Amino acid sequence: MIKSSQQASRITCHYALHALVCFGLVLPACCQQPFQTLLVGVDHRSVTSLDGDWHYLVDQSPGRALYKANGEINDSSYALNSHPNIVGEHNEEYDFSTAPTLKVPGDWNTQVPQLFNYEGVVWYQRDFNADSKPGTRTFLHIGAANYRSHVWVNQKRVCDHEGGYTPFDCEVTDVIHNGSNFVVIAVDATRLVDGIPSVGFDWFNYGGLTRDVFLVNVPAAFIDDYDVHLAHGPRFDPENTEVTGYVHVLGAPPGVSVTVDIPEAGARVTAKTGADGNAPFSVKASKLTLWSPDSPKLYNVILTSGDDKLTDNIGFRDVRVDGTRILLNGKAIFLQGVNMHAENPIRGGRTSSDEDVATTFSYLKDMNANFVRLAHYPHDERMERTADRQGIMIWSEIPNWQHISFDKPEVYAKAVVMLKEMIRRDRNKASVILWSVSNETPNNPTRTRFLTGLANQARALDQTRLITSAILGPKPNGLERVVDDPLCNALDVIGQNEYVGWYESKPEDADNITWKFPQKPVLMSEFGAEAKFGNHGAINQRWTEEQQVNVFQHQFVMFNKIPQLRGTIPWVLTDFRSPTRNIPKLQDGYNRKGLISERGEKKQAFRLFQKAYEDHTIGKAE
Ligand code: GCU
């Protein structure tokens, strides 16, 4: 794609706008565009779903319908949704009304065989009816669109977004009318060197409107953001039943009342908005059952302000680090986890439905896991909602995967927006205990500065969770592995990736390897080996299930010698599609490190973890 200075300035302006708007600060003149934000708890509002069949048109590279020659966005092509004069004077050469359809939510790759490997621009269009009461505001909510998207309603551009895994909301109040309207969205899945992730990543680049799309109608002044959590003092106090946080009412003048009501906990408080529309609050609950995997207690939390009311289901828990221990509600815990991608086992394609998520959780429960790392990007919000209900703890991450343009300020700005979007969407999810800023990035000062900045941003945004990152293994020094990556200084918990027995060394070498870590809790955030389901052979025969089990068994020996190990997260729950995995008959486009095949078949290694996690034979909580 041609990138002009004007477009570069527009994108930076967009991020500046986005960052500024998201956090209610003044708008620089250059950015006078429709309002764009991220509505918290939107899945708990009554909405008009726009999921279903959308017409689509493919705009092959260079995407001449979307990008003008100077790289600017073309507002007067397909966005106009006009129709060709089949007879008479020549006009347009496109027509959504007779075009085929794609299901939303969903990636286009697994819906249309010709688009399986397509990474470019696809235009989506559908009509919709609006019925909004006068004086109210209406937003178009997009759960996620991979990778860059531009949105028009009734021919007016209402927002642009970059990032394939976080939601955004575009105001359409001034461009819709009651009755029939139409929306056109151009989604460009082209990888960008300055993208997050960048161009070479080990998962399938599913394109499209991959998560729910709906219309949200709210009062003129409404609750767009809130934070409701157990007060987090310097030490955990089991008697502590103070619930605190804030409620932000967008469009509210100072002095507007906001009520936070948690009937079952006997907590109710009214607070007032300040000049910035924010109403901080604190209230003692008469009784509070803390959330944990054994008792994933959620409370109805009713937020009201003026004509607006929203009820969320929130759990209250305290997670913190104490030396090399991770404490949940004051008790040391060991995270029995697994990594996973947001790819539906069996059906394939991006996870996007309750059924998809239910399948995944059945695997997690069957495996006796109490924790899951959502690699390497924020997953569908259904994952966090289900984890909240089922008591599974979560590691959530933004896709700073391996090589990112760490030297570019505009890339840092993108990362900050993605971090803020991730935290804003899930800050009220008790299941989320860790925010991760990256995975396997090269250890150099520019990268460390970039990621340390992000870690500090995350800590400033959320003091109630732990900050982590998955780091690369240190250069082997004989049988000793000394972890001295300076990024660890910025982390509360260290995630260590290593592939002893697969990418390096022999499986049995792990028995004699020792690790030296900084005095912080450590999670083995990736380890494993490839095996094709049904491929059997000797324990040292690579690609067999027996060899995969053998690699893991030697890992356990190594792990049980690491005093500050507080969790294990094998790579990976299920085999997943990756364009870099091309050994015919063994990989066929799949990374085969799954404990389960892409058809849901459980390999021997799944049983190994099922037993080890049941018997708690790996590692110790303290
Ligand atoms: C890396 C990386 C994963 C990748 C895995 C593998 O560690 O973080 O994204 O899929 O190794 O090579 O299988």
Boltz pocket constraint, residues with backbone or C-beta under 6 A from the ligand:
constraints:
  - pocket:
      binder: B
      contacts: [[A, 202], [A, 376], [A, 439], [A, 440], [A, 497], [A, 526], [A, 571], [A, 591], [A, 593]]
      max_distance: 6.0
